[in-house]
Amino acid sequence: MRLDKFLAHHGFGTRKEVKSLIKKGFVSVNENIVKVDKVHVDPYHDVIKVNNELIEYEENVYYMLNKPAGYVSATEDQIHPTVIDLIDDYHPDLFPVGRLDIDTEGLLIITNDGHLAHQLLSPKKHCSKIYYARIKGIVTQDDVDLFLKGIVIDNNYQCQSAYLKILTTYQDESEVEIEIFEGKFHQIKKMFLSIGKEVLYLKRIQMKQLILDESLQLGEYRRITDEELYRLKQ
């Protein structure tokens, strides 16, 4: 791997910024200062340091993001800011695992691990996703039963069974939790629309065994811990 790519992968800036860092003599390989960014290194065996700090190779990185409204779940967009714009640690190949609508908040995994993303998003895996929602209208036990049976959306598509839990009801609004096992476009909004109700607010709070860290403010992120990653991969 080229040295500049290795350092960019580990969050030391863009390729241009990394090249400047190397040329200024801040980088050493096997205790020798290197000032040429095109040098190739073995990330598994070479000792690479920046400002005398050892950099250990990480092939894949994993972040938990508390997505705010107004950001699209994409790597780039010509109109709206993306969730990748919220990640200060620079990695050129980061992407969101799945998507949350632009006005939906909550848990989003950001990584460069395509294999894990495939495992989590594959329809055959039936990955659990839990959302908190505020609904216009009174959600009833009949609605719970309909969700469990499988709501029909988009004229003829029958959703898989979903678990709807009523948290509170007051005046003409309800607070609920919904667990689904697929991820169709605007699925939860369409499911409630099909029973004559409107989603006013939606937030993903869990994906498989990964629970949103409530200490993260909107727009904040942190590394996913080894234990959390282990549970995700089960």
LOLO-981746 format. One record per atom (N, C-alpha, C): residue number from 0; residue in one letter; atom name; x, y negated, z. Coordinates in steps of 0.1 Angstrom, whole numbers. Layout:
<sites>
[NUM,'a','CA',[X,Y,Z]]
...
</sites>
This chain:
<sites>
[0,'m','N',[8,12,0]]
[0,'m','CA',[0,0,0]]
[0,'m','C',[9,-12,0]]
[1,'r','N',[5,-22,-8]]
[1,'r','CA',[13,-35,-8]]
[1,'r','C',[11,-42,6]]
[2,'l','N',[22,-48,10]]
[2,'l','CA',[23,-55,23]]
[2,'l','C',[12,-65,24]]
[3,'d','N',[10,-73,14]]
[3,'d','CA',[0,-84,15]]
[3,'d','C',[-14,-78,17]]
[4,'k','N',[-17,-67,10]]
[4,'k','CA',[-30,-61,11]]
[4,'k','C',[-32,-55,25]]
[5,'f','N',[-21,-49,30]]
[5,'f','CA',[-22,-43,44]]
[5,'f','C',[-25,-54,54]]
[6,'l','N',[-19,-65,53]]
[6,'l','CA',[-21,-76,63]]
[6,'l','C',[-35,-82,61]]
[7,'a','N',[-39,-84,49]]
[7,'a','CA',[-53,-89,46]]
[7,'a','C',[-63,-80,52]]
[8,'h','N',[-61,-67,50]]
[8,'h','CA',[-70,-57,55]]
[8,'h','C',[-72,-58,71]]
[9,'h','N',[-61,-62,77]]
[9,'h','CA',[-61,-63,92]]
[9,'h','C',[-65,-77,97]]
[10,'g','N',[-70,-85,88]]
[10,'g','CA',[-76,-98,93]]
[10,'g','C',[-67,-110,94]]
[11,'f','N',[-55,-109,87]]
[11,'f','CA',[-46,-120,88]]
[11,'f','C',[-48,-131,77]]
[12,'g','N',[-60,-131,71]]
[12,'g','CA',[-63,-141,62]]
[12,'g','C',[-65,-136,48]]
[13,'t','N',[-67,-145,38]]
[13,'t','CA',[-68,-142,24]]
[13,'t','C',[-55,-137,19]]
[14,'r','N',[-55,-132,7]]
[14,'r','CA',[-42,-128,1]]
[14,'r','C',[-32,-140,0]]
[15,'k','N',[-38,-152,-3]]
[15,'k','CA',[-29,-164,-4]]
[15,'k','C',[-24,-168,10]]
[16,'e','N',[-32,-167,20]]
[16,'e','CA',[-27,-170,33]]
[16,'e','C',[-17,-160,38]]
[17,'v','N',[-19,-147,35]]
[17,'v','CA',[-10,-137,39]]
[17,'v','C',[4,-139,32]]
[18,'k','N',[4,-142,19]]
[18,'k','CA',[16,-144,12]]
[18,'k','C',[24,-155,18]]
[19,'s','N',[17,-166,23]]
[19,'s','CA',[24,-177,29]]
[19,'s','C',[31,-172,43]]
[20,'l','N',[23,-164,50]]
[20,'l','CA',[28,-159,63]]
[20,'l','C',[41,-150,60]]
[21,'i','N',[41,-142,50]]
[21,'i','CA',[53,-134,47]]
[21,'i','C',[65,-143,43]]
[22,'k','N',[62,-152,34]]
[22,'k','CA',[73,-161,29]]
[22,'k','C',[80,-169,40]]
[23,'k','N',[72,-172,50]]
[23,'k','CA',[77,-180,62]]
[23,'k','C',[85,-171,71]]
[24,'g','N',[86,-158,69]]
[24,'g','CA',[94,-149,77]]
[24,'g','C',[88,-144,90]]
[25,'f','N',[75,-144,91]]
[25,'f','CA',[68,-140,103]]
[25,'f','C',[65,-125,103]]
[26,'v','N',[69,-118,92]]
[26,'v','CA',[65,-104,91]]
[26,'v','C',[78,-95,90]]
[27,'s','N',[78,-84,97]]
[27,'s','CA',[89,-75,96]]
[27,'s','C',[84,-61,93]]
[28,'v','N',[92,-53,86]]
[28,'v','CA',[89,-39,83]]
[28,'v','C',[101,-31,88]]
[29,'n','N',[99,-22,97]]
[29,'n','CA',[109,-14,103]]
[29,'n','C',[121,-23,109]]
[30,'e','N',[116,-33,116]]
[30,'e','CA',[125,-43,123]]
[30,'e','C',[133,-52,113]]
[31,'n','N',[130,-52,100]]
[31,'n','CA',[137,-60,90]]
[31,'n','C',[127,-71,85]]
[32,'i','N',[131,-84,86]]
[32,'i','CA',[122,-94,81]]
[32,'i','C',[120,-92,66]]
[33,'v','N',[108,-93,62]]
[33,'v','CA',[104,-92,48]]
[33,'v','C',[98,-105,43]]
[34,'k','N',[103,-110,32]]
[34,'k','CA',[97,-123,26]]
[34,'k','C',[91,-121,13]]
[35,'v','N',[89,-109,8]]
[35,'v','CA',[84,-106,-5]]
[35,'v','C',[70,-98,-3]]
[36,'d','N',[60,-105,-7]]
[36,'d','CA',[46,-99,-5]]
[36,'d','C',[43,-86,-13]]
[37,'k','N',[51,-84,-24]]
[37,'k','CA',[48,-73,-32]]
[37,'k','C',[55,-60,-27]]
[38,'v','N',[62,-60,-16]]
[38,'v','CA',[68,-49,-10]]
[38,'v','C',[57,-38,-7]]
[39,'h','N',[60,-26,-10]]
[39,'h','CA',[50,-15,-6]]
[39,'h','C',[54,-9,7]]
[40,'v','N',[44,-6,16]]
[40,'v','CA',[47,0,29]]
[40,'v','C',[39,12,30]]
[41,'d','N',[43,21,39]]
[41,'d','CA',[36,33,43]]
[41,'d','C',[28,30,56]]
[42,'p','N',[15,27,55]]
[42,'p','CA',[8,23,67]]
[42,'p','C',[8,33,79]]
[43,'y','N',[11,46,75]]
[43,'y','CA',[10,56,86]]
[43,'y','C',[24,58,92]]
[44,'h','N',[35,54,86]]
[44,'h','CA',[48,56,92]]
[44,'h','C',[57,44,94]]
[45,'d','N',[55,34,86]]
[45,'d','CA',[63,22,87]]
[45,'d','C',[59,14,100]]
[46,'v','N',[69,7,106]]
[46,'v','CA',[66,-1,118]]
[46,'v','C',[65,-16,112]]
[47,'i','N',[52,-21,113]]
[47,'i','CA',[49,-34,107]]
[47,'i','C',[45,-43,118]]
[48,'k','N',[52,-55,119]]
[48,'k','CA',[49,-64,129]]
[48,'k','C',[47,-78,123]]
[49,'v','N',[38,-86,130]]
[49,'v','CA',[36,-100,127]]
[49,'v','C',[39,-108,140]]
[50,'n','N',[48,-117,139]]
[50,'n','CA',[53,-125,151]]
[50,'n','C',[57,-115,162]]
[51,'n','N',[63,-104,158]]
[51,'n','CA',[69,-94,167]]
[51,'n','C',[58,-86,174]]
[52,'e','N',[45,-87,169]]
[52,'e','CA',[34,-79,174]]
[52,'e','C',[31,-67,165]]
[53,'l','N',[32,-55,170]]
[53,'l','CA',[30,-43,162]]
[53,'l','C',[15,-43,157]]
[54,'i','N',[14,-40,144]]
[54,'i','CA',[1,-39,138]]
[54,'i','C',[-1,-24,134]]
[55,'e','N',[-11,-18,141]]
[55,'e','CA',[-14,-4,138]]
[55,'e','C',[-25,-3,127]]
[56,'y','N',[-23,6,118]]
[56,'y','CA',[-31,7,106]]
[56,'y','C',[-45,12,110]]
[57,'e','N',[-55,5,105]]
[57,'e','CA',[-69,9,106]]
[57,'e','C',[-75,11,92]]
[58,'e','N',[-78,23,89]]
[58,'e','CA',[-84,25,75]]
[58,'e','C',[-98,19,74]]
[59,'n','N',[-106,21,85]]
[59,'n','CA',[-119,16,85]]
[59,'n','C',[-122,8,98]]
[60,'v','N',[-130,-2,96]]
[60,'v','CA',[-134,-11,107]]
[60,'v','C',[-150,-11,108]]
[61,'y','N',[-155,-13,120]]
[61,'y','CA',[-169,-12,123]]
[61,'y','C',[-173,-24,132]]
[62,'y','N',[-183,-32,128]]
[62,'y','CA',[-188,-43,136]]
[62,'y','C',[-203,-41,138]]
[63,'m','N',[-207,-46,150]]
[63,'m','CA',[-221,-48,153]]
[63,'m','C',[-224,-63,152]]
[64,'l','N',[-233,-66,144]]
[64,'l','CA',[-237,-80,142]]
[64,'l','C',[-252,-82,147]]
[65,'n','N',[-254,-93,154]]
[65,'n','CA',[-268,-98,157]]
[65,'n','C',[-271,-108,146]]
[66,'k','N',[-278,-103,136]]
[66,'k','CA',[-281,-111,124]]
[66,'k','C',[-291,-122,127]]
[67,'p','N',[-288,-134,124]]
[67,'p','CA',[-298,-145,125]]
[67,'p','C',[-307,-146,112]]
[68,'a','N',[-318,-152,113]]
[68,'a','CA',[-326,-155,102]]
[68,'a','C',[-319,-165,93]]
[69,'g','N',[-322,-164,80]]
[69,'g','CA',[-315,-174,70]]
[69,'g','C',[-303,-168,63]]
[70,'y','N',[-299,-156,67]]
[70,'y','CA',[-287,-150,61]]
[70,'y','C',[-292,-137,53]]
[71,'v','N',[-287,-135,41]]
[71,'v','CA',[-290,-123,33]]
[71,'v','C',[-280,-112,36]]
[72,'s','N',[-285,-100,36]]
[72,'s','CA',[-277,-88,38]]
[72,'s','C',[-270,-84,25]]
[73,'a','N',[-260,-91,22]]
[73,'a','CA',[-252,-89,9]]
[73,'a','C',[-238,-94,11]]
[74,'t','N',[-229,-90,2]]
[74,'t','CA',[-215,-94,3]]
[74,'t','C',[-214,-108,-3]]
[75,'e','N',[-222,-112,-13]]
[75,'e','CA',[-222,-125,-19]]
[75,'e','C',[-236,-129,-24]]
[76,'d','N',[-238,-142,-25]]
[76,'d','CA',[-251,-146,-30]]
[76,'d','C',[-249,-161,-34]]
[77,'q','N',[-256,-164,-45]]
[77,'q','CA',[-254,-177,-51]]
[77,'q','C',[-263,-188,-45]]
[78,'i','N',[-272,-184,-37]]
[78,'i','CA',[-282,-193,-31]]
[78,'i','C',[-281,-194,-15]]
[79,'h','N',[-281,-182,-9]]
[79,'h','CA',[-281,-182,6]]
[79,'h','C',[-268,-178,12]]
[80,'p','N',[-265,-182,24]]
[80,'p','CA',[-253,-176,31]]
[80,'p','C',[-255,-161,33]]
[81,'t','N',[-244,-154,34]]
[81,'t','CA',[-245,-139,36]]
[81,'t','C',[-241,-135,50]]
[82,'v','N',[-244,-123,54]]
[82,'v','CA',[-240,-118,67]]
[82,'v','C',[-225,-117,68]]
[83,'i','N',[-218,-115,57]]
[83,'i','CA',[-204,-114,56]]
[83,'i','C',[-197,-127,60]]
[84,'d','N',[-204,-138,57]]
[84,'d','CA',[-199,-152,60]]
[84,'d','C',[-198,-154,75]]
[85,'l','N',[-205,-145,83]]
[85,'l','CA',[-204,-147,98]]
[85,'l','C',[-192,-140,104]]
[86,'i','N',[-186,-131,96]]
[86,'i','CA',[-174,-123,101]]
[86,'i','C',[-161,-131,99]]
[87,'d','N',[-155,-135,110]]
[87,'d','CA',[-143,-143,109]]
[87,'d','C',[-131,-134,106]]
[88,'d','N',[-131,-121,110]]
[88,'d','CA',[-120,-112,107]]
[88,'d','C',[-121,-108,93]]
[89,'y','N',[-111,-112,85]]
[89,'y','CA',[-111,-111,71]]
[89,'y','C',[-107,-97,67]]
[90,'h','N',[-117,-90,60]]
[90,'h','CA',[-114,-78,53]]
[90,'h','C',[-121,-79,39]]
[91,'p','N',[-113,-77,29]]
[91,'p','CA',[-119,-79,15]]
[91,'p','C',[-130,-70,11]]
[92,'d','N',[-131,-58,18]]
[92,'d','CA',[-141,-48,13]]
[92,'d','C',[-152,-46,23]]
[93,'l','N',[-155,-55,32]]
[93,'l','CA',[-166,-53,42]]
[93,'l','C',[-180,-54,35]]
[94,'f','N',[-189,-47,40]]
[94,'f','CA',[-203,-48,35]]
[94,'f','C',[-213,-44,46]]
[95,'p','N',[-225,-49,45]]
[95,'p','CA',[-235,-45,55]]
[95,'p','C',[-241,-31,52]]
[96,'v','N',[-244,-23,62]]
[96,'v','CA',[-250,-10,60]]
[96,'v','C',[-265,-12,59]]
[97,'g','N',[-270,-11,47]]
[97,'g','CA',[-284,-14,45]]
[97,'g','C',[-287,-29,45]]
[98,'r','N',[-300,-32,47]]
[98,'r','CA',[-303,-46,46]]
[98,'r','C',[-314,-50,56]]
[99,'l','N',[-314,-62,61]]
[99,'l','CA',[-325,-68,68]]
[99,'l','C',[-330,-80,60]]
[100,'d','N',[-343,-82,59]]
[100,'d','CA',[-348,-93,52]]
[100,'d','C',[-342,-106,57]]
[101,'i','N',[-342,-116,48]]
[101,'i','CA',[-336,-129,52]]
[101,'i','C',[-342,-135,64]]
[102,'d','N',[-355,-133,67]]
[102,'d','CA',[-361,-138,79]]
[102,'d','C',[-361,-129,91]]
[103,'t','N',[-355,-117,89]]
[103,'t','CA',[-355,-107,100]]
[103,'t','C',[-341,-108,108]]
[104,'e','N',[-342,-106,121]]
[104,'e','CA',[-331,-107,129]]
[104,'e','C',[-326,-94,134]]
[105,'g','N',[-315,-93,142]]
[105,'g','CA',[-311,-82,149]]
[105,'g','C',[-300,-74,144]]
[106,'l','N',[-300,-61,148]]
[106,'l','CA',[-288,-52,146]]
[106,'l','C',[-285,-49,132]]
[107,'l','N',[-273,-52,128]]
[107,'l','CA',[-268,-49,115]]
[107,'l','C',[-253,-44,116]]
[108,'i','N',[-250,-33,110]]
[108,'i','CA',[-237,-27,110]]
[108,'i','C',[-229,-33,98]]
[109,'i','N',[-217,-38,101]]
[109,'i','CA',[-208,-43,90]]
[109,'i','C',[-196,-34,90]]
[110,'t','N',[-192,-28,79]]
[110,'t','CA',[-181,-19,79]]
[110,'t','C',[-174,-19,65]]
[111,'n','N',[-164,-11,63]]
[111,'n','CA',[-158,-8,50]]
[111,'n','C',[-158,7,48]]
[112,'d','N',[-166,14,56]]
[112,'d','CA',[-166,29,55]]
[112,'d','C',[-178,33,47]]
[113,'g','N',[-176,35,34]]
[113,'g','CA',[-187,39,25]]
[113,'g','C',[-193,53,29]]
[114,'h','N',[-185,62,34]]
[114,'h','CA',[-190,75,37]]
[114,'h','C',[-200,74,49]]
[115,'l','N',[-197,66,59]]
[115,'l','CA',[-206,65,70]]
[115,'l','C',[-219,58,66]]
[116,'a','N',[-218,47,57]]
[116,'a','CA',[-229,40,52]]
[116,'a','C',[-239,50,45]]
[117,'h','N',[-233,59,37]]
[117,'h','CA',[-241,68,29]]
[117,'h','C',[-248,78,39]]
[118,'q','N',[-242,82,49]]
[118,'q','CA',[-248,91,59]]
[118,'q','C',[-260,84,66]]
[119,'l','N',[-258,71,69]]
[119,'l','CA',[-269,64,76]]
[119,'l','C',[-280,60,67]]
[120,'l','N',[-278,58,54]]
[120,'l','CA',[-288,53,45]]
[120,'l','C',[-295,64,37]]
[121,'s','N',[-289,76,36]]
[121,'s','CA',[-294,86,28]]
[121,'s','C',[-308,90,33]]
[122,'p','N',[-318,90,24]]
[122,'p','CA',[-332,94,28]]
[122,'p','C',[-333,108,34]]
[123,'k','N',[-324,116,30]]
[123,'k','CA',[-324,130,35]]
[123,'k','C',[-320,131,50]]
[124,'k','N',[-313,120,55]]
[124,'k','CA',[-309,121,68]]
[124,'k','C',[-319,116,78]]
[125,'h','N',[-330,109,73]]
[125,'h','CA',[-341,104,82]]
[125,'h','C',[-335,97,94]]
[126,'c','N',[-327,87,91]]
[126,'c','CA',[-320,79,102]]
[126,'c','C',[-331,70,109]]
[127,'s','N',[-331,71,122]]
[127,'s','CA',[-341,64,130]]
[127,'s','C',[-336,49,131]]
[128,'k','N',[-346,40,129]]
[128,'k','CA',[-344,26,131]]
[128,'k','C',[-356,20,139]]
[129,'i','N',[-353,13,150]]
[129,'i','CA',[-363,8,159]]
[129,'i','C',[-363,-7,158]]
[130,'y','N',[-375,-13,157]]
[130,'y','CA',[-377,-27,156]]
[130,'y','C',[-387,-32,167]]
[131,'y','N',[-384,-45,171]]
[131,'y','CA',[-394,-52,179]]
[131,'y','C',[-401,-62,170]]
[132,'a','N',[-414,-63,171]]
[132,'a','CA',[-422,-72,163]]
[132,'a','C',[-433,-79,170]]
[133,'r','N',[-435,-91,166]]
[133,'r','CA',[-447,-99,171]]
[133,'r','C',[-457,-99,159]]
[134,'i','N',[-469,-95,162]]
[134,'i','CA',[-479,-93,152]]
[134,'i','C',[-491,-102,154]]
[135,'k','N',[-496,-108,143]]
[135,'k','CA',[-508,-116,143]]
[135,'k','C',[-520,-106,142]]
[136,'g','N',[-528,-105,153]]
[136,'g','CA',[-539,-96,154]]
[136,'g','C',[-536,-86,166]]
[137,'i','N',[-547,-80,170]]
[137,'i','CA',[-546,-70,181]]
[137,'i','C',[-543,-56,176]]
[138,'v','N',[-532,-51,179]]
[138,'v','CA',[-528,-37,175]]
[138,'v','C',[-535,-27,185]]
[139,'t','N',[-542,-17,179]]
[139,'t','CA',[-550,-8,186]]
[139,'t','C',[-544,6,186]]
[140,'q','N',[-550,15,193]]
[140,'q','CA',[-546,29,193]]
[140,'q','C',[-549,35,179]]
[141,'d','N',[-560,30,173]]
[141,'d','CA',[-563,35,159]]
[141,'d','C',[-551,32,150]]
[142,'d','N',[-545,20,152]]
[142,'d','CA',[-533,16,143]]
[142,'d','C',[-521,26,146]]
[143,'v','N',[-520,29,159]]
[143,'v','CA',[-509,38,163]]
[143,'v','C',[-511,52,156]]
[144,'d','N',[-523,56,156]]
[144,'d','CA',[-526,69,149]]
[144,'d','C',[-524,68,134]]
[145,'l','N',[-527,57,128]]
[145,'l','CA',[-525,55,113]]
[145,'l','C',[-510,55,110]]
[146,'f','N',[-502,49,118]]
[146,'f','CA',[-488,48,116]]
[146,'f','C',[-482,62,117]]
[147,'l','N',[-487,70,127]]
[147,'l','CA',[-482,84,128]]
[147,'l','C',[-486,92,117]]
[148,'k','N',[-497,90,111]]
[148,'k','CA',[-502,98,100]]
[148,'k','C',[-494,95,87]]
[149,'g','N',[-490,82,86]]
[149,'g','CA',[-483,78,74]]
[149,'g','C',[-491,67,66]]
[150,'i','N',[-486,54,67]]
[150,'i','CA',[-493,43,61]]
[150,'i','C',[-490,43,46]]
[151,'v','N',[-500,40,38]]
[151,'v','CA',[-498,39,23]]
[151,'v','C',[-496,24,20]]
[152,'i','N',[-484,22,13]]
[152,'i','CA',[-481,9,8]]
[152,'i','C',[-478,9,-7]]
[153,'d','N',[-477,-3,-13]]
[153,'d','CA',[-474,-4,-27]]
[153,'d','C',[-484,5,-36]]
[154,'n','N',[-497,4,-32]]
[154,'n','CA',[-508,11,-39]]
[154,'n','C',[-508,26,-37]]
[155,'n','N',[-497,33,-38]]
[155,'n','CA',[-498,48,-37]]
[155,'n','C',[-486,55,-30]]
[156,'y','N',[-477,47,-24]]
[156,'y','CA',[-466,53,-17]]
[156,'y','C',[-470,55,-2]]
[157,'q','N',[-469,68,2]]
[157,'q','CA',[-472,71,16]]
[157,'q','C',[-459,72,24]]
[158,'c','N',[-458,63,34]]
[158,'c','CA',[-446,62,42]]
[158,'c','C',[-446,75,51]]
[159,'q','N',[-434,78,55]]
[159,'q','CA',[-432,89,65]]
[159,'q','C',[-438,85,78]]
[160,'s','N',[-441,94,87]]
[160,'s','CA',[-447,91,100]]
[160,'s','C',[-438,81,107]]
[161,'a','N',[-444,72,114]]
[161,'a','CA',[-437,61,121]]
[161,'a','C',[-443,60,135]]
[162,'y','N',[-435,57,145]]
[162,'y','CA',[-440,56,158]]
[162,'y','C',[-442,42,162]]
[163,'l','N',[-454,38,165]]
[163,'l','CA',[-458,25,169]]
[163,'l','C',[-462,25,184]]
[164,'k','N',[-455,16,191]]
[164,'k','CA',[-457,15,205]]
[164,'k','C',[-462,1,208]]
[165,'i','N',[-474,0,215]]
[165,'i','CA',[-479,-13,219]]
[165,'i','C',[-473,-18,232]]
[166,'l','N',[-467,-30,232]]
[166,'l','CA',[-460,-35,244]]
[166,'l','C',[-470,-44,251]]
[167,'t','N',[-475,-54,244]]
[167,'t','CA',[-485,-63,251]]
[167,'t','C',[-495,-68,240]]
[168,'t','N',[-507,-72,244]]
[168,'t','CA',[-516,-79,235]]
[168,'t','C',[-522,-91,243]]
[169,'y','N',[-524,-102,236]]
[169,'y','CA',[-529,-114,242]]
[169,'y','C',[-535,-123,232]]
[170,'q','N',[-547,-128,235]]
[170,'q','CA',[-554,-137,225]]
[170,'q','C',[-555,-129,212]]
[171,'d','N',[-548,-135,201]]
[171,'d','CA',[-549,-128,188]]
[171,'d','C',[-535,-123,183]]
[172,'e','N',[-526,-120,193]]
[172,'e','CA',[-513,-115,189]]
[172,'e','C',[-510,-103,197]]
[173,'s','N',[-500,-95,192]]
[173,'s','CA',[-495,-83,199]]
[173,'s','C',[-480,-82,198]]
[174,'e','N',[-474,-76,208]]
[174,'e','CA',[-460,-73,207]]
[174,'e','C',[-458,-58,207]]
[175,'v','N',[-450,-53,197]]
[175,'v','CA',[-449,-39,195]]
[175,'v','C',[-435,-35,192]]
[176,'e','N',[-432,-22,193]]
[176,'e','CA',[-420,-16,188]]
[176,'e','C',[-424,-5,178]]
[177,'i','N',[-416,-5,167]]
[177,'i','CA',[-419,5,156]]
[177,'i','C',[-406,13,153]]
[178,'e','N',[-407,26,152]]
[178,'e','CA',[-396,34,148]]
[178,'e','C',[-399,40,135]]
[179,'i','N',[-391,37,125]]
[179,'i','CA',[-392,43,112]]
[179,'i','C',[-380,51,108]]
[180,'f','N',[-382,59,97]]
[180,'f','CA',[-371,68,93]]
[180,'f','C',[-367,67,79]]
[181,'e','N',[-371,56,73]]
[181,'e','CA',[-367,52,59]]
[181,'e','C',[-366,37,58]]
[182,'g','N',[-363,32,47]]
[182,'g','CA',[-361,18,46]]
[182,'g','C',[-365,11,33]]
[183,'k','N',[-378,13,30]]
[183,'k','CA',[-383,7,18]]
[183,'k','C',[-384,-9,19]]
[184,'f','N',[-384,-15,8]]
[184,'f','CA',[-383,-30,7]]
[184,'f','C',[-395,-36,15]]
[185,'h','N',[-393,-45,24]]
[185,'h','CA',[-403,-51,32]]
[185,'h','C',[-413,-41,39]]
[186,'q','N',[-408,-29,42]]
[186,'q','CA',[-416,-18,46]]
[186,'q','C',[-425,-21,58]]
[187,'i','N',[-420,-26,69]]
[187,'i','CA',[-428,-28,81]]
[187,'i','C',[-438,-39,78]]
[188,'k','N',[-434,-50,71]]
[188,'k','CA',[-444,-60,68]]
[188,'k','C',[-455,-55,60]]
[189,'k','N',[-452,-46,50]]
[189,'k','CA',[-462,-40,41]]
[189,'k','C',[-471,-31,49]]
[190,'m','N',[-465,-23,59]]
[190,'m','CA',[-473,-14,67]]
[190,'m','C',[-484,-21,75]]
[191,'f','N',[-480,-32,81]]
[191,'f','CA',[-490,-40,89]]
[191,'f','C',[-500,-47,80]]
[192,'l','N',[-495,-51,69]]
[192,'l','CA',[-504,-58,59]]
[192,'l','C',[-515,-48,55]]
[193,'s','N',[-511,-35,53]]
[193,'s','CA',[-521,-25,49]]
[193,'s','C',[-532,-23,59]]
[194,'i','N',[-530,-26,71]]
[194,'i','CA',[-540,-25,82]]
[194,'i','C',[-546,-39,86]]
[195,'g','N',[-544,-48,77]]
[195,'g','CA',[-550,-61,79]]
[195,'g','C',[-543,-70,90]]
[196,'k','N',[-530,-68,92]]
[196,'k','CA',[-523,-76,102]]
[196,'k','C',[-510,-81,96]]
[197,'e','N',[-505,-92,102]]
[197,'e','CA',[-493,-99,97]]
[197,'e','C',[-482,-99,107]]
[198,'v','N',[-470,-96,102]]
[198,'v','CA',[-458,-97,110]]
[198,'v','C',[-453,-111,111]]
[199,'l','N',[-453,-116,123]]
[199,'l','CA',[-449,-130,126]]
[199,'l','C',[-434,-131,129]]
[200,'y','N',[-428,-120,135]]
[200,'y','CA',[-414,-120,138]]
[200,'y','C',[-410,-106,139]]
[201,'l','N',[-397,-103,134]]
[201,'l','CA',[-392,-89,133]]
[201,'l','C',[-377,-89,137]]
[202,'k','N',[-374,-80,145]]
[202,'k','CA',[-360,-79,150]]
[202,'k','C',[-356,-64,151]]
[203,'r','N',[-345,-60,145]]
[203,'r','CA',[-341,-46,147]]
[203,'r','C',[-333,-45,159]]
[204,'i','N',[-336,-35,168]]
[204,'i','CA',[-330,-34,181]]
[204,'i','C',[-321,-21,182]]
[205,'q','N',[-323,-12,173]]
[205,'q','CA',[-316,1,174]]
[205,'q','C',[-315,8,161]]
[206,'m','N',[-304,15,158]]
[206,'m','CA',[-302,23,147]]
[206,'m','C',[-295,36,151]]
[207,'k','N',[-302,47,149]]
[207,'k','CA',[-298,60,155]]
[207,'k','C',[-296,57,170]]
[208,'q','N',[-284,61,176]]
[208,'q','CA',[-282,58,190]]
[208,'q','C',[-275,45,193]]
[209,'l','N',[-273,37,183]]
[209,'l','CA',[-266,24,184]]
[209,'l','C',[-276,13,188]]
[210,'i','N',[-275,8,200]]
[210,'i','CA',[-285,-2,205]]
[210,'i','C',[-278,-16,204]]
[211,'l','N',[-286,-26,200]]
[211,'l','CA',[-281,-39,199]]
[211,'l','C',[-277,-44,212]]
[212,'d','N',[-264,-49,213]]
[212,'d','CA',[-259,-55,225]]
[212,'d','C',[-266,-69,227]]
[213,'e','N',[-274,-69,238]]
[213,'e','CA',[-282,-81,240]]
[213,'e','C',[-273,-93,245]]
[214,'s','N',[-260,-91,248]]
[214,'s','CA',[-252,-102,251]]
[214,'s','C',[-247,-109,239]]
[215,'l','N',[-249,-104,227]]
[215,'l','CA',[-245,-110,215]]
[215,'l','C',[-256,-121,211]]
[216,'q','N',[-252,-133,210]]
[216,'q','CA',[-261,-143,205]]
[216,'q','C',[-263,-142,190]]
[217,'l','N',[-274,-148,185]]
[217,'l','CA',[-276,-147,171]]
[217,'l','C',[-264,-152,163]]
[218,'g','N',[-259,-144,153]]
[218,'g','CA',[-247,-148,146]]
[218,'g','C',[-234,-143,151]]
[219,'e','N',[-235,-137,163]]
[219,'e','CA',[-222,-132,170]]
[219,'e','C',[-221,-117,166]]
[220,'y','N',[-209,-112,167]]
[220,'y','CA',[-206,-98,164]]
[220,'y','C',[-195,-93,173]]
[221,'r','N',[-193,-80,174]]
[221,'r','CA',[-182,-74,181]]
[221,'r','C',[-178,-61,175]]
[222,'r','N',[-167,-56,178]]
[222,'r','CA',[-163,-42,173]]
[222,'r','C',[-172,-32,179]]
[223,'i','N',[-176,-22,172]]
[223,'i','CA',[-183,-11,177]]
[223,'i','C',[-173,-2,184]]
[224,'t','N',[-177,2,197]]
[224,'t','CA',[-167,10,205]]
[224,'t','C',[-166,24,199]]
[225,'d','N',[-155,31,204]]
[225,'d','CA',[-153,45,199]]
[225,'d','C',[-165,54,203]]
[226,'e','N',[-170,52,215]]
[226,'e','CA',[-181,60,220]]
[226,'e','C',[-194,57,211]]
[227,'e','N',[-197,45,208]]
[227,'e','CA',[-208,41,199]]
[227,'e','C',[-206,47,185]]
[228,'l','N',[-194,47,180]]
[228,'l','CA',[-191,52,167]]
[228,'l','C',[-193,67,167]]
[229,'y','N',[-188,73,177]]
[229,'y','CA',[-190,88,178]]
[229,'y','C',[-204,92,177]]
[230,'r','N',[-213,85,185]]
[230,'r','CA',[-227,88,185]]
[230,'r','C',[-233,85,171]]
[231,'l','N',[-229,75,164]]
[231,'l','CA',[-234,71,151]]
[231,'l','C',[-231,83,141]]
[232,'k','N',[-219,89,143]]
[232,'k','CA',[-215,99,133]]
[232,'k','C',[-220,113,136]]
[233,'q','N',[-227,114,147]]
[233,'q','CA',[-233,128,150]]
[233,'q','C',[-244,131,141]]
</sites>
